[in-house]
Amino acid sequence: MTPDEVDAFVSSLDGCRHKPRGWYLNDRLVARQVDATTLLVRVPIDRREALIERWPDAFGIPPRMEAHHKIEAYLDRAPARAVEAAIRLAWEFQRGE
């Protein structure tokens, strides 16, 4: 996925708004572009491993994020459906679902 495709997908989710530091739902972070190929996505800790198991090349958890509700998506090698699944999970998490 390209950053523009990420923007289009996240912006299509009900209530998500793009701000200077990322995409938010009710002022709660959904995703943030770290650099041209890395997207930080806020997902529940208990759901991260399932994403990594399903798409091991698409996601990672740097040591500094292990205790946080975050995962990195590597846009240069992740299938679009993997990135979209993580973003949708983050959106649901922020909605309280």
Legacy VTK file of the C-alpha trace (Angstrom):
# vtk DataFile Version 3.0
C-alpha trace
ASCII
DATASET POLYDATA
POINTS 97 float
0.000 0.000 0.000
1.127 3.511 -0.654
0.691 6.287 1.890
-2.062 7.738 -0.328
-3.892 4.394 -0.314
-3.561 4.251 3.476
-5.009 7.753 3.706
-7.931 6.847 1.458
-8.733 3.703 3.445
-8.417 5.228 6.931
-10.360 8.313 5.888
-13.185 6.080 4.616
-13.816 4.677 8.102
-16.696 6.346 9.924
-15.468 9.141 12.170
-11.761 8.917 11.263
-10.078 12.232 10.668
-6.611 13.018 9.381
-4.628 15.391 11.566
-0.995 16.506 11.261
0.317 13.537 13.295
-1.935 10.750 12.013
-5.498 9.533 11.748
-7.775 9.730 14.752
-11.217 8.685 15.897
-12.581 11.048 18.548
-9.035 12.307 19.230
-7.778 8.740 19.783
-4.952 7.511 17.563
-5.822 4.913 14.915
-2.660 5.078 12.772
0.338 7.289 12.106
2.785 7.341 9.220
6.295 6.914 10.673
8.139 7.146 7.363
7.544 6.323 3.694
7.297 2.573 4.360
6.241 2.251 8.016
2.809 2.782 9.498
2.226 2.692 13.249
-1.181 1.185 14.048
-2.810 1.177 17.493
-4.252 -2.312 18.008
-5.143 -4.257 21.147
-2.125 -6.023 22.611
-3.998 -9.333 22.687
-4.683 -9.167 18.922
-1.196 -8.247 17.673
0.205 -11.766 17.608
-2.639 -12.973 15.398
-1.756 -10.303 12.831
1.920 -11.280 12.931
1.141 -14.994 12.674
-1.101 -14.453 9.669
1.224 -11.979 7.912
4.740 -12.396 9.395
6.456 -10.211 6.791
3.898 -7.418 7.068
4.089 -6.530 10.764
6.508 -6.158 13.629
6.693 -4.990 17.230
9.869 -3.093 18.047
11.048 -3.610 21.646
10.069 -0.056 22.593
6.429 -0.870 21.710
6.045 -4.238 23.407
4.136 -2.785 26.368
1.925 -0.561 24.185
-1.137 -1.106 22.027
0.905 -0.620 18.854
2.252 -2.529 15.904
4.257 -1.476 12.865
2.984 -2.263 9.382
5.657 -2.381 6.672
3.952 -0.906 3.630
6.670 -1.944 1.191
6.009 -5.646 1.803
2.568 -5.923 3.421
-0.415 -6.955 1.324
-3.099 -4.269 1.268
-5.590 -6.603 2.969
-3.169 -7.057 5.904
-2.739 -3.320 6.429
-6.474 -2.769 6.056
-7.167 -5.520 8.625
-4.847 -3.864 11.155
-6.340 -0.423 10.535
-9.890 -1.737 10.841
-8.928 -3.475 14.089
-7.500 -0.178 15.393
-10.671 1.662 14.381
-12.846 -0.909 16.178
-10.554 -0.721 19.225
-10.937 3.063 19.382
-14.706 2.761 18.995
-14.772 0.458 21.995
-15.909 -2.618 20.059
LINES 1 98
97 0 1 2 3 4 5 6 7 8 9 10 11 12 13 14 15 16 17 18 19 20 21 22 23 24 25 26 27 28 29 30 31 32 33 34 35 36 37 38 39 40 41 42 43 44 45 46 47 48 49 50 51 52 53 54 55 56 57 58 59 60 61 62 63 64 65 66 67 68 69 70 71 72 73 74 75 76 77 78 79 80 81 82 83 84 85 86 87 88 89 90 91 92 93 94 95 96
